[in-house]
Amino acid sequence: MHAYIKLGGHQHRVEKDQVILAELTGHDAGKEFNCTDVLLVADGSNVKVGKPLVNGAHVKFKVLADVRGPKIRAFRYKRRTGYRRQWGHRQNLQKLQVVEIKG
């Protein structure tokens, strides 16, 4: 069984016991929460597609840890003037484990 959900502005395909990285959800590590923004639930040949969400469906997550994403570097340069600017960014993420999928 798998589902497509909307979490933190992104869409994810999730299965039971899968671990995903998602944007911060506002929940502490070790806590469980439900995501009700389920777009599609599929169990073999039985597929439920929402318009836009599937009624009564939810995915239960367990927050494993707060982590940081990879470093993204940006650089701006203008030739012959000595102008160089460099900056970076690391996104705060959460590691989530799918506990159950109800469709």
Secondary structure, DSSP 8 states (H G I E B T S, - for coil): -EEEEEETTEEEEEETT-EEEEE--S--TT-EEEE--EEEEEETTEEEE-SSS-TT-EEEEEEEEEEE---EEEEEEETTTTEEEEEEE--EEEEEEEEEEE-
